[in-house]
Amino acid sequence: EAGNIAYKLLQRLGGAEAIGPMLVGMDKPVHVLQRGDEVKDVVNLASVAVVDAQDTR
């Protein structure tokens, strides 16, 4: 929980566009949407998932 709080805090204070979380080390790309995500978060993560799906052989 502390890591997520720090992640969100830095995102808001820095004005950065954070995309994720993304799980690594799986056979296929995995992307996680969290409860309370905004529409822009869903669109950003869906865009990353499309690119990952095209890159997977």
PyMOL Python script that loads the backbone (N, CA, C, O; Angstrom):
from pymol import cmd

cmd.read_pdbstr("""\
ATOM      1  N   GLU A   1       0.818  -1.193   0.000  1.00  0.00           N
ATOM      2  CA  GLU A   1       0.000   0.000   0.000  1.00  0.00           C
ATOM      3  C   GLU A   1       0.858   1.251   0.000  1.00  0.00           C
ATOM      4  O   GLU A   1       0.528   2.230  -0.669  1.00  0.00           O
ATOM      5  N   ALA A   2       1.955   1.228   0.742  1.00  0.00           N
ATOM      6  CA  ALA A   2       2.818   2.407   0.817  1.00  0.00           C
ATOM      7  C   ALA A   2       3.407   2.734  -0.555  1.00  0.00           C
ATOM      8  O   ALA A   2       3.534   3.902  -0.922  1.00  0.00           O
ATOM      9  N   GLY A   3       3.765   1.689  -1.311  1.00  0.00           N
ATOM     10  CA  GLY A   3       4.305   1.908  -2.652  1.00  0.00           C
ATOM     11  C   GLY A   3       3.284   2.558  -3.573  1.00  0.00           C
ATOM     12  O   GLY A   3       3.626   3.445  -4.356  1.00  0.00           O
ATOM     13  N   ASN A   4       2.035   2.123  -3.483  1.00  0.00           N
ATOM     14  CA  ASN A   4       0.978   2.692  -4.306  1.00  0.00           C
ATOM     15  C   ASN A   4       0.702   4.139  -3.920  1.00  0.00           C
ATOM     16  O   ASN A   4       0.461   4.982  -4.785  1.00  0.00           O
ATOM     17  N   ILE A   5       0.736   4.422  -2.633  1.00  0.00           N
ATOM     18  CA  ILE A   5       0.521   5.802  -2.168  1.00  0.00           C
ATOM     19  C   ILE A   5       1.626   6.708  -2.697  1.00  0.00           C
ATOM     20  O   ILE A   5       1.355   7.807  -3.181  1.00  0.00           O
ATOM     21  N   ALA A   6       2.882   6.242  -2.603  1.00  0.00           N
ATOM     22  CA  ALA A   6       4.003   7.040  -3.100  1.00  0.00           C
ATOM     23  C   ALA A   6       3.908   7.252  -4.601  1.00  0.00           C
ATOM     24  O   ALA A   6       4.197   8.337  -5.104  1.00  0.00           O
ATOM     25  N   TYR A   7       3.503   6.213  -5.309  1.00  0.00           N
ATOM     26  CA  TYR A   7       3.339   6.272  -6.766  1.00  0.00           C
ATOM     27  C   TYR A   7       2.309   7.333  -7.147  1.00  0.00           C
ATOM     28  O   TYR A   7       2.561   8.158  -8.026  1.00  0.00           O
ATOM     29  N   LYS A   8       1.166   7.314  -6.496  1.00  0.00           N
ATOM     30  CA  LYS A   8       0.104   8.278  -6.796  1.00  0.00           C
ATOM     31  C   LYS A   8       0.501   9.693  -6.376  1.00  0.00           C
ATOM     32  O   LYS A   8       0.181  10.663  -7.064  1.00  0.00           O
ATOM     33  N   LEU A   9       1.196   9.807  -5.250  1.00  0.00           N
ATOM     34  CA  LEU A   9       1.638  11.114  -4.760  1.00  0.00           C
ATOM     35  C   LEU A   9       2.618  11.751  -5.746  1.00  0.00           C
ATOM     36  O   LEU A   9       2.467  12.919  -6.103  1.00  0.00           O
ATOM     37  N   LEU A  10       3.609  10.997  -6.182  1.00  0.00           N
ATOM     38  CA  LEU A  10       4.580  11.523  -7.135  1.00  0.00           C
ATOM     39  C   LEU A  10       3.929  11.851  -8.472  1.00  0.00           C
ATOM     40  O   LEU A  10       4.314  12.815  -9.134  1.00  0.00           O
ATOM     41  N   GLN A  11       2.950  11.056  -8.867  1.00  0.00           N
ATOM     42  CA  GLN A  11       2.234  11.319 -10.107  1.00  0.00           C
ATOM     43  C   GLN A  11       1.535  12.668 -10.038  1.00  0.00           C
ATOM     44  O   GLN A  11       1.618  13.464 -10.974  1.00  0.00           O
ATOM     45  N   ARG A  12       0.864  12.918  -8.955  1.00  0.00           N
ATOM     46  CA  ARG A  12       0.112  14.177  -8.838  1.00  0.00           C
ATOM     47  C   ARG A  12       1.023  15.382  -8.622  1.00  0.00           C
ATOM     48  O   ARG A  12       0.809  16.434  -9.224  1.00  0.00           O
ATOM     49  N   LEU A  13       2.035  15.241  -7.771  1.00  0.00           N
ATOM     50  CA  LEU A  13       2.926  16.361  -7.497  1.00  0.00           C
ATOM     51  C   LEU A  13       3.790  16.704  -8.702  1.00  0.00           C
ATOM     52  O   LEU A  13       4.054  17.876  -8.967  1.00  0.00           O
ATOM     53  N   GLY A  14       4.229  15.689  -9.428  1.00  0.00           N
ATOM     54  CA  GLY A  14       5.103  15.915 -10.576  1.00  0.00           C
ATOM     55  C   GLY A  14       4.365  16.229 -11.855  1.00  0.00           C
ATOM     56  O   GLY A  14       4.977  16.628 -12.846  1.00  0.00           O
ATOM     57  N   GLY A  15       3.052  16.054 -11.844  1.00  0.00           N
ATOM     58  CA  GLY A  15       2.274  16.304 -13.049  1.00  0.00           C
ATOM     59  C   GLY A  15       2.561  15.292 -14.151  1.00  0.00           C
ATOM     60  O   GLY A  15       2.363  15.574 -15.333  1.00  0.00           O
ATOM     61  N   ALA A  16       3.025  14.117 -13.757  1.00  0.00           N
ATOM     62  CA  ALA A  16       3.382  13.088 -14.736  1.00  0.00           C
ATOM     63  C   ALA A  16       2.165  12.259 -15.118  1.00  0.00           C
ATOM     64  O   ALA A  16       1.185  12.183 -14.377  1.00  0.00           O
ATOM     65  N   GLU A  17       2.248  11.647 -16.278  1.00  0.00           N
ATOM     66  CA  GLU A  17       1.212  10.726 -16.732  1.00  0.00           C
ATOM     67  C   GLU A  17       1.722   9.319 -16.454  1.00  0.00           C
ATOM     68  O   GLU A  17       2.550   8.800 -17.203  1.00  0.00           O
ATOM     69  N   ALA A  18       1.240   8.707 -15.400  1.00  0.00           N
ATOM     70  CA  ALA A  18       1.670   7.362 -15.034  1.00  0.00           C
ATOM     71  C   ALA A  18       0.745   6.343 -15.688  1.00  0.00           C
ATOM     72  O   ALA A  18      -0.477   6.486 -15.654  1.00  0.00           O
ATOM     73  N   ILE A  19       1.337   5.319 -16.279  1.00  0.00           N
ATOM     74  CA  ILE A  19       0.569   4.266 -16.925  1.00  0.00           C
ATOM     75  C   ILE A  19       0.927   2.951 -16.253  1.00  0.00           C
ATOM     76  O   ILE A  19       2.101   2.602 -16.130  1.00  0.00           O
ATOM     77  N   GLY A  20      -0.075   2.239 -15.830  1.00  0.00           N
ATOM     78  CA  GLY A  20       0.208   0.957 -15.194  1.00  0.00           C
ATOM     79  C   GLY A  20      -0.814   0.679 -14.123  1.00  0.00           C
ATOM     80  O   GLY A  20      -1.802   1.407 -14.027  1.00  0.00           O
ATOM     81  N   PRO A  21      -0.629  -0.298 -13.348  1.00  0.00           N
ATOM     82  CA  PRO A  21       0.541  -1.168 -13.233  1.00  0.00           C
ATOM     83  C   PRO A  21       0.569  -2.230 -14.321  1.00  0.00           C
ATOM     84  O   PRO A  21      -0.464  -2.621 -14.865  1.00  0.00           O
ATOM     85  N   MET A  22       1.772  -2.684 -14.621  1.00  0.00           N
ATOM     86  CA  MET A  22       1.968  -3.749 -15.587  1.00  0.00           C
ATOM     87  C   MET A  22       2.762  -4.859 -14.911  1.00  0.00           C
ATOM     88  O   MET A  22       3.771  -4.594 -14.258  1.00  0.00           O
ATOM     89  N   LEU A  23       2.321  -6.068 -15.062  1.00  0.00           N
ATOM     90  CA  LEU A  23       3.029  -7.200 -14.491  1.00  0.00           C
ATOM     91  C   LEU A  23       4.076  -7.672 -15.490  1.00  0.00           C
ATOM     92  O   LEU A  23       3.805  -7.744 -16.688  1.00  0.00           O
ATOM     93  N   VAL A  24       5.260  -7.992 -15.006  1.00  0.00           N
ATOM     94  CA  VAL A  24       6.324  -8.490 -15.873  1.00  0.00           C
ATOM     95  C   VAL A  24       6.672  -9.915 -15.480  1.00  0.00           C
ATOM     96  O   VAL A  24       6.386 -10.349 -14.364  1.00  0.00           O
ATOM     97  N   GLY A  25       7.282 -10.631 -16.393  1.00  0.00           N
ATOM     98  CA  GLY A  25       7.697 -11.987 -16.115  1.00  0.00           C
ATOM     99  C   GLY A  25       6.656 -13.045 -16.427  1.00  0.00           C
ATOM    100  O   GLY A  25       6.850 -14.219 -16.112  1.00  0.00           O
ATOM    101  N   MET A  26       5.563 -12.646 -17.037  1.00  0.00           N
ATOM    102  CA  MET A  26       4.517 -13.596 -17.413  1.00  0.00           C
ATOM    103  C   MET A  26       4.746 -14.037 -18.864  1.00  0.00           C
ATOM    104  O   MET A  26       5.458 -13.371 -19.615  1.00  0.00           O
ATOM    105  N   ASP A  27       4.146 -15.151 -19.246  1.00  0.00           N
ATOM    106  CA  ASP A  27       4.280 -15.623 -20.627  1.00  0.00           C
ATOM    107  C   ASP A  27       3.624 -14.667 -21.618  1.00  0.00           C
ATOM    108  O   ASP A  27       4.109 -14.494 -22.736  1.00  0.00           O
ATOM    109  N   LYS A  28       2.537 -14.057 -21.211  1.00  0.00           N
ATOM    110  CA  LYS A  28       1.808 -13.106 -22.047  1.00  0.00           C
ATOM    111  C   LYS A  28       1.752 -11.756 -21.313  1.00  0.00           C
ATOM    112  O   LYS A  28       1.872 -11.718 -20.089  1.00  0.00           O
ATOM    113  N   PRO A  29       1.573 -10.662 -22.043  1.00  0.00           N
ATOM    114  CA  PRO A  29       1.443  -9.356 -21.378  1.00  0.00           C
ATOM    115  C   PRO A  29       0.206  -9.312 -20.477  1.00  0.00           C
ATOM    116  O   PRO A  29      -0.865  -9.792 -20.849  1.00  0.00           O
ATOM    117  N   VAL A  30       0.370  -8.734 -19.297  1.00  0.00           N
ATOM    118  CA  VAL A  30      -0.727  -8.610 -18.334  1.00  0.00           C
ATOM    119  C   VAL A  30      -0.807  -7.154 -17.885  1.00  0.00           C
ATOM    120  O   VAL A  30       0.202  -6.558 -17.506  1.00  0.00           O
ATOM    121  N   HIS A  31      -1.990  -6.595 -17.931  1.00  0.00           N
ATOM    122  CA  HIS A  31      -2.209  -5.215 -17.497  1.00  0.00           C
ATOM    123  C   HIS A  31      -3.387  -5.214 -16.537  1.00  0.00           C
ATOM    124  O   HIS A  31      -4.365  -5.936 -16.732  1.00  0.00           O
ATOM    125  N   VAL A  32      -3.283  -4.398 -15.502  1.00  0.00           N
ATOM    126  CA  VAL A  32      -4.267  -4.418 -14.426  1.00  0.00           C
ATOM    127  C   VAL A  32      -4.947  -3.060 -14.333  1.00  0.00           C
ATOM    128  O   VAL A  32      -4.284  -2.028 -14.227  1.00  0.00           O
ATOM    129  N   LEU A  33      -6.259  -3.069 -14.373  1.00  0.00           N
ATOM    130  CA  LEU A  33      -7.028  -1.850 -14.095  1.00  0.00           C
ATOM    131  C   LEU A  33      -7.469  -1.884 -12.647  1.00  0.00           C
ATOM    132  O   LEU A  33      -7.851  -2.933 -12.130  1.00  0.00           O
ATOM    133  N   GLN A  34      -7.417  -0.754 -12.005  1.00  0.00           N
ATOM    134  CA  GLN A  34      -7.806  -0.678 -10.611  1.00  0.00           C
ATOM    135  C   GLN A  34      -9.171  -0.034 -10.483  1.00  0.00           C
ATOM    136  O   GLN A  34      -9.586   0.766 -11.321  1.00  0.00           O
ATOM    137  N   ARG A  35      -9.854  -0.398  -9.424  1.00  0.00           N
ATOM    138  CA  ARG A  35     -11.139   0.235  -9.156  1.00  0.00           C
ATOM    139  C   ARG A  35     -10.931   1.728  -8.977  1.00  0.00           C
ATOM    140  O   ARG A  35     -10.003   2.148  -8.285  1.00  0.00           O
ATOM    141  N   GLY A  36     -11.766   2.514  -9.580  1.00  0.00           N
ATOM    142  CA  GLY A  36     -11.642   3.964  -9.436  1.00  0.00           C
ATOM    143  C   GLY A  36     -10.777   4.608 -10.506  1.00  0.00           C
ATOM    144  O   GLY A  36     -10.603   5.826 -10.496  1.00  0.00           O
ATOM    145  N   ASP A  37     -10.225   3.820 -11.436  1.00  0.00           N
ATOM    146  CA  ASP A  37      -9.451   4.408 -12.527  1.00  0.00           C
ATOM    147  C   ASP A  37     -10.345   5.284 -13.389  1.00  0.00           C
ATOM    148  O   ASP A  37     -11.530   5.004 -13.565  1.00  0.00           O
ATOM    149  N   GLU A  38      -9.770   6.327 -13.911  1.00  0.00           N
ATOM    150  CA  GLU A  38     -10.503   7.236 -14.778  1.00  0.00           C
ATOM    151  C   GLU A  38     -10.479   6.709 -16.210  1.00  0.00           C
ATOM    152  O   GLU A  38      -9.727   5.789 -16.535  1.00  0.00           O
ATOM    153  N   VAL A  39     -11.306   7.301 -17.052  1.00  0.00           N
ATOM    154  CA  VAL A  39     -11.402   6.870 -18.448  1.00  0.00           C
ATOM    155  C   VAL A  39     -10.044   6.983 -19.133  1.00  0.00           C
ATOM    156  O   VAL A  39      -9.670   6.098 -19.902  1.00  0.00           O
ATOM    157  N   LYS A  40      -9.299   8.058 -18.865  1.00  0.00           N
ATOM    158  CA  LYS A  40      -7.993   8.226 -19.505  1.00  0.00           C
ATOM    159  C   LYS A  40      -7.035   7.109 -19.114  1.00  0.00           C
ATOM    160  O   LYS A  40      -6.190   6.718 -19.920  1.00  0.00           O
ATOM    161  N   ASP A  41      -7.148   6.583 -17.888  1.00  0.00           N
ATOM    162  CA  ASP A  41      -6.309   5.467 -17.462  1.00  0.00           C
ATOM    163  C   ASP A  41      -6.645   4.204 -18.249  1.00  0.00           C
ATOM    164  O   ASP A  41      -5.750   3.457 -18.646  1.00  0.00           O
ATOM    165  N   VAL A  42      -7.925   3.970 -18.469  1.00  0.00           N
ATOM    166  CA  VAL A  42      -8.363   2.806 -19.244  1.00  0.00           C
ATOM    167  C   VAL A  42      -7.875   2.918 -20.683  1.00  0.00           C
ATOM    168  O   VAL A  42      -7.387   1.940 -21.249  1.00  0.00           O
ATOM    169  N   VAL A  43      -8.004   4.097 -21.278  1.00  0.00           N
ATOM    170  CA  VAL A  43      -7.571   4.302 -22.667  1.00  0.00           C
ATOM    171  C   VAL A  43      -6.058   4.130 -22.787  1.00  0.00           C
ATOM    172  O   VAL A  43      -5.584   3.482 -23.720  1.00  0.00           O
ATOM    173  N   ASN A  44      -5.297   4.702 -21.855  1.00  0.00           N
ATOM    174  CA  ASN A  44      -3.844   4.574 -21.899  1.00  0.00           C
ATOM    175  C   ASN A  44      -3.407   3.119 -21.767  1.00  0.00           C
ATOM    176  O   ASN A  44      -2.552   2.659 -22.524  1.00  0.00           O
ATOM    177  N   LEU A  45      -3.978   2.401 -20.826  1.00  0.00           N
ATOM    178  CA  LEU A  45      -3.591   1.013 -20.618  1.00  0.00           C
ATOM    179  C   LEU A  45      -4.042   0.133 -21.778  1.00  0.00           C
ATOM    180  O   LEU A  45      -3.344  -0.814 -22.140  1.00  0.00           O
ATOM    181  N   ALA A  46      -5.191   0.429 -22.362  1.00  0.00           N
ATOM    182  CA  ALA A  46      -5.654  -0.315 -23.537  1.00  0.00           C
ATOM    183  C   ALA A  46      -4.705  -0.089 -24.711  1.00  0.00           C
ATOM    184  O   ALA A  46      -4.445  -1.013 -25.482  1.00  0.00           O
ATOM    185  N   SER A  47      -4.191   1.118 -24.852  1.00  0.00           N
ATOM    186  CA  SER A  47      -3.232   1.410 -25.920  1.00  0.00           C
ATOM    187  C   SER A  47      -1.947   0.603 -25.748  1.00  0.00           C
ATOM    188  O   SER A  47      -1.411   0.064 -26.716  1.00  0.00           O
ATOM    189  N   VAL A  48      -1.464   0.525 -24.523  1.00  0.00           N
ATOM    190  CA  VAL A  48      -0.270  -0.271 -24.240  1.00  0.00           C
ATOM    191  C   VAL A  48      -0.541  -1.746 -24.513  1.00  0.00           C
ATOM    192  O   VAL A  48       0.317  -2.448 -25.047  1.00  0.00           O
ATOM    193  N   ALA A  49      -1.730  -2.216 -24.148  1.00  0.00           N
ATOM    194  CA  ALA A  49      -2.082  -3.618 -24.372  1.00  0.00           C
ATOM    195  C   ALA A  49      -2.136  -3.945 -25.863  1.00  0.00           C
ATOM    196  O   ALA A  49      -1.735  -5.038 -26.264  1.00  0.00           O
ATOM    197  N   VAL A  50      -2.621  -3.026 -26.685  1.00  0.00           N
ATOM    198  CA  VAL A  50      -2.669  -3.239 -28.132  1.00  0.00           C
ATOM    199  C   VAL A  50      -1.261  -3.394 -28.686  1.00  0.00           C
ATOM    200  O   VAL A  50      -0.997  -4.290 -29.488  1.00  0.00           O
ATOM    201  N   VAL A  51      -0.363  -2.524 -28.260  1.00  0.00           N
ATOM    202  CA  VAL A  51       1.020  -2.601 -28.726  1.00  0.00           C
ATOM    203  C   VAL A  51       1.664  -3.919 -28.269  1.00  0.00           C
ATOM    204  O   VAL A  51       2.357  -4.578 -29.044  1.00  0.00           O
ATOM    205  N   ASP A  52       1.433  -4.290 -27.021  1.00  0.00           N
ATOM    206  CA  ASP A  52       1.969  -5.563 -26.504  1.00  0.00           C
ATOM    207  C   ASP A  52       1.413  -6.753 -27.271  1.00  0.00           C
ATOM    208  O   ASP A  52       2.150  -7.695 -27.562  1.00  0.00           O
ATOM    209  N   ALA A  53       0.142  -6.726 -27.601  1.00  0.00           N
ATOM    210  CA  ALA A  53      -0.472  -7.825 -28.322  1.00  0.00           C
ATOM    211  C   ALA A  53       0.103  -7.976 -29.730  1.00  0.00           C
ATOM    212  O   ALA A  53       0.228  -9.091 -30.236  1.00  0.00           O
ATOM    213  N   GLN A  54       0.446  -6.869 -30.353  1.00  0.00           N
ATOM    214  CA  GLN A  54       1.035  -6.921 -31.683  1.00  0.00           C
ATOM    215  C   GLN A  54       2.476  -7.395 -31.627  1.00  0.00           C
ATOM    216  O   GLN A  54       2.971  -7.987 -32.586  1.00  0.00           O
ATOM    217  N   ASP A  55       3.144  -7.144 -30.534  1.00  0.00           N
ATOM    218  CA  ASP A  55       4.556  -7.489 -30.375  1.00  0.00           C
ATOM    219  C   ASP A  55       4.744  -8.939 -29.958  1.00  0.00           C
ATOM    220  O   ASP A  55       5.833  -9.489 -30.125  1.00  0.00           O
ATOM    221  N   THR A  56       3.704  -9.571 -29.419  1.00  0.00           N
ATOM    222  CA  THR A  56       3.795 -10.943 -28.942  1.00  0.00           C
ATOM    223  C   THR A  56       3.736 -11.905 -30.124  1.00  0.00           C
ATOM    224  O   THR A  56       2.914 -11.754 -31.028  1.00  0.00           O
ATOM    225  N   ARG A  57       4.607 -12.874 -30.099  1.00  0.00           N
ATOM    226  CA  ARG A  57       4.638 -13.856 -31.198  1.00  0.00           C
ATOM    227  C   ARG A  57       3.959 -15.113 -30.796  1.00  0.00           C
ATOM    228  O   ARG A  57       3.883 -16.054 -31.586  1.00  0.00           O
TER     229      ARG A  57
END
""", "prot")
cmd.dss("prot")
cmd.show_as("cartoon", "prot")
cmd.util.cbc("prot")
cmd.orient("prot")
